[in-house]
Amino acid sequence: MQEDFAEDEAFAYKAELTAGMFLSTNGGLPGGIRAKYAWQRKKKPKQFNHISLDIANIRHPKEYRAASDSGNGYFIVNKMNFLFVIRPSVGREFLLFQKSSEEGLELKLNTSFGPSIGLQKPYYIIVSNGRQSSETVAYQPGVRADRILGNSFFSGFDEITPILGLNARASLEFGVSAWDDFVTGVELGFQVEAFSRKVVIIPYSVNKSTFTSAFVNLYFGKRY
């Protein structure tokens, strides 16, 4: 017989703080990191409000990595810009199922929405100038692949352009409560995100202002 976990002291937690790393269909491995704080709604023990923050990378589906002719580096073919995203959001959690009061499996339905702050950063490459000299430049279409020696991730942060947008997501969260105060689990969900303009990640290809993705978030945290 299922216990009334609203009255079960082992699960009468008022708040939960978790952090995790997620894989998304448009973000690679890892796709980003997520931190979330949830707190119980008054007089509704099976419902929680939450705030969360994602830091993510969005990739173009045609991205692929190639080794340089020198064999000492690699670069992403035809990549012109990175798209990093900061996603603060607010949402609601609904506790659907609790197996037991000790080391039980917990199932939640989560929904959230919020602003998206896109950060468009130029993709920098190292190109050969001949005579054993090279320079670091922002990628532009037409650069010969045999001149590219590698990439320079840390170049171009002073050239970041912000792009505003909105995001919404829904997910199912499977949490395992161990030792009462700690929780670990996996979150499976779907997200849609729209920016105010198209972001050119790969030129001469289809670039969008709206992105959809499925994600898997592995998290751990503490209950209070």
C-alpha positions as CSV (number, residue, x, y, z in Angstrom):
1,M,0.0,0.0,0.0
2,Q,1.4,3.3,-1.0
3,E,2.2,5.6,2.0
4,D,0.9,9.1,2.3
5,F,4.3,10.7,1.7
6,A,2.8,14.2,2.5
7,E,2.7,13.1,6.1
8,D,5.9,11.0,6.0
9,E,8.6,12.8,7.8
10,A,11.3,11.1,5.6
11,F,9.9,13.0,2.6
12,A,8.5,16.1,4.2
13,Y,11.4,18.1,2.7
14,K,10.7,21.8,2.1
15,A,13.4,22.5,-0.4
16,E,15.9,20.9,-2.8
17,L,19.1,22.1,-4.3
18,T,20.5,20.2,-7.3
19,A,23.2,20.5,-9.9
20,G,23.8,18.4,-13.0
21,M,25.3,18.0,-16.5
22,F,23.1,17.4,-19.5
23,L,23.3,16.0,-22.9
24,S,21.1,17.6,-25.6
25,T,20.4,16.7,-29.2
26,N,21.7,20.1,-30.4
27,G,24.5,20.5,-27.8
28,G,26.9,17.6,-28.0
29,L,28.5,15.9,-25.0
30,P,28.2,17.6,-22.6
31,G,25.5,20.0,-23.8
32,G,25.7,22.2,-20.7
33,I,25.3,22.4,-16.9
34,R,22.2,23.1,-14.9
35,A,21.6,24.2,-11.3
36,K,18.1,24.3,-9.7
37,Y,16.5,25.2,-6.4
38,A,13.0,24.0,-5.7
39,W,10.8,24.8,-2.7
40,Q,7.4,23.4,-1.6
41,R,4.3,25.4,-2.2
42,K,2.2,26.3,0.8
43,K,-0.5,23.7,1.6
44,K,0.4,21.7,-1.5
45,P,2.9,19.1,-0.4
46,K,3.0,17.5,-3.9
47,Q,3.8,20.7,-5.7
48,F,7.0,22.7,-5.8
49,N,8.1,26.0,-7.4
50,H,11.6,26.2,-8.8
51,I,14.2,28.5,-10.3
52,S,17.0,27.2,-12.4
53,L,20.0,28.3,-14.5
54,D,21.5,26.6,-17.5
55,I,24.8,27.4,-19.3
56,A,24.8,25.6,-22.6
57,N,26.3,25.4,-26.1
58,I,24.2,25.0,-29.2
59,R,25.8,23.3,-32.2
60,H,24.8,23.2,-35.8
61,P,23.7,19.7,-37.0
62,K,26.3,19.9,-39.8
63,E,29.2,20.5,-37.5
64,Y,32.1,18.0,-37.8
65,R,35.6,18.0,-36.6
66,A,38.6,17.5,-38.9
67,A,42.3,17.1,-38.2
68,S,44.6,19.7,-39.7
69,D,47.0,18.7,-42.5
70,S,49.9,19.2,-40.0
71,G,48.4,16.5,-37.7
72,N,49.0,18.7,-34.7
73,G,45.5,20.2,-34.3
74,Y,41.9,20.1,-35.3
75,F,39.1,22.4,-36.3
76,I,35.4,22.4,-37.0
77,V,34.8,22.6,-40.7
78,N,33.2,25.8,-41.9
79,K,32.2,26.9,-38.4
80,M,31.9,30.7,-38.2
81,N,30.4,31.3,-34.7
82,F,29.8,29.6,-31.4
83,L,26.4,30.0,-29.8
84,F,26.5,29.8,-26.0
85,V,23.3,30.3,-24.0
86,I,22.5,31.4,-20.5
87,R,19.0,30.3,-19.4
88,P,17.5,31.5,-16.2
89,S,14.0,30.1,-15.7
90,V,11.2,29.6,-13.3
91,G,8.8,26.7,-13.1
92,R,6.6,24.2,-11.4
93,E,7.1,20.6,-10.2
94,F,4.4,18.1,-9.6
95,L,5.2,15.0,-7.5
96,L,3.5,12.1,-9.3
97,F,4.7,9.1,-7.5
98,Q,6.7,8.0,-4.4
99,K,7.5,4.3,-4.0
100,S,8.6,4.3,-0.3
101,S,10.0,6.4,2.4
102,E,13.5,5.1,2.2
103,E,15.6,4.9,-0.9
104,G,12.5,5.2,-3.0
105,L,12.1,6.2,-6.7
106,E,10.4,9.5,-7.1
107,L,8.7,10.7,-10.3
108,K,8.1,14.4,-11.0
109,L,6.6,16.3,-13.9
110,N,8.5,19.6,-14.5
111,T,7.6,22.6,-16.5
112,S,9.5,25.9,-16.9
113,F,10.1,28.9,-19.0
114,G,12.3,32.0,-19.0
115,P,14.5,34.3,-21.0
116,S,17.5,33.0,-23.1
117,I,20.6,35.1,-23.4
118,G,22.5,34.0,-26.5
119,L,26.2,34.8,-26.7
120,Q,27.5,34.7,-30.3
121,K,31.2,34.3,-30.3
122,P,33.4,34.2,-33.5
123,Y,35.1,30.9,-34.2
124,Y,38.9,31.5,-34.3
125,I,41.3,29.4,-36.3
126,I,45.1,29.3,-36.6
127,V,46.2,29.6,-40.2
128,S,49.5,29.1,-41.8
129,N,51.2,32.1,-43.6
130,G,54.0,30.0,-45.0
131,R,57.6,30.1,-44.0
132,Q,56.8,28.5,-40.7
133,S,54.7,31.5,-39.5
134,S,51.0,31.5,-38.5
135,E,48.3,33.8,-37.2
136,T,45.0,33.5,-35.3
137,V,42.0,34.9,-37.2
138,A,38.2,34.7,-37.1
139,Y,37.0,32.1,-39.6
140,Q,35.7,33.5,-42.9
141,P,34.3,31.5,-45.8
142,G,36.9,30.9,-48.4
143,V,39.8,30.0,-46.1
144,R,41.6,27.0,-47.6
145,A,41.4,24.0,-45.4
146,D,45.0,23.1,-46.0
147,R,46.1,26.3,-44.4
148,I,44.2,25.7,-41.1
149,L,46.5,24.4,-38.4
150,G,43.9,24.3,-35.6
151,N,41.5,26.4,-33.6
152,S,41.8,28.9,-30.8
153,F,38.9,28.6,-28.4
154,F,40.0,31.4,-26.0
155,S,40.2,34.0,-28.8
156,G,37.2,36.2,-29.5
157,F,35.6,36.5,-26.1
158,D,35.9,40.3,-26.4
159,E,33.8,40.1,-29.6
160,I,30.8,38.4,-28.1
161,T,27.4,39.7,-29.4
162,P,24.4,39.1,-27.1
163,I,21.1,37.9,-28.6
164,L,17.9,37.8,-26.6
165,G,15.3,35.0,-26.7
166,L,12.8,32.9,-24.8
167,N,12.8,29.2,-23.8
168,A,10.3,26.7,-22.4
169,R,10.7,23.0,-21.4
170,A,8.9,20.1,-20.0
171,S,10.4,17.0,-18.5
172,L,10.0,13.9,-16.3
173,E,12.4,13.6,-13.4
174,F,13.3,10.3,-11.8
175,G,14.9,10.9,-8.5
176,V,16.4,8.4,-6.0
177,S,16.4,9.5,-2.4
178,A,19.3,8.0,-0.5
179,W,20.1,8.8,3.2
180,D,17.0,11.0,3.3
181,D,18.9,14.3,2.8
182,F,20.5,13.5,-0.6
183,V,19.1,12.8,-4.0
184,T,20.4,11.7,-7.3
185,G,18.6,11.1,-10.5
186,V,18.0,11.6,-14.2
187,E,15.7,14.1,-16.0
188,L,14.4,13.4,-19.5
189,G,12.7,16.3,-21.4
190,F,12.1,18.5,-24.4
191,Q,12.9,22.1,-24.9
192,V,12.1,24.9,-27.4
193,E,14.0,28.1,-27.7
194,A,13.5,31.1,-29.9
195,F,15.9,34.1,-30.5
196,S,15.2,37.5,-31.9
197,R,17.3,36.8,-35.0
198,K,19.0,34.0,-36.9
199,V,22.5,32.9,-35.7
200,V,24.9,32.0,-38.4
201,I,26.9,29.0,-37.0
202,I,27.7,27.4,-40.3
203,P,27.6,29.7,-43.4
204,Y,26.0,28.5,-46.6
205,S,23.8,26.2,-44.6
206,V,20.4,26.5,-42.9
207,N,20.7,28.6,-39.8
208,K,17.8,29.2,-37.5
209,S,16.5,31.5,-34.9
210,T,14.4,28.8,-33.2
211,F,15.8,25.6,-31.8
212,T,14.2,22.4,-30.4
213,S,16.0,19.7,-28.6
214,A,15.6,16.6,-26.4
215,F,17.8,16.3,-23.3
216,V,19.0,14.0,-20.6
217,N,20.1,15.7,-17.4
218,L,22.1,13.7,-14.7
219,Y,22.0,15.5,-11.4
220,F,22.7,15.2,-7.7
221,G,21.7,17.4,-4.7
222,K,20.6,17.9,-1.2
223,R,17.2,18.2,0.5
224,Y,16.3,20.5,3.4
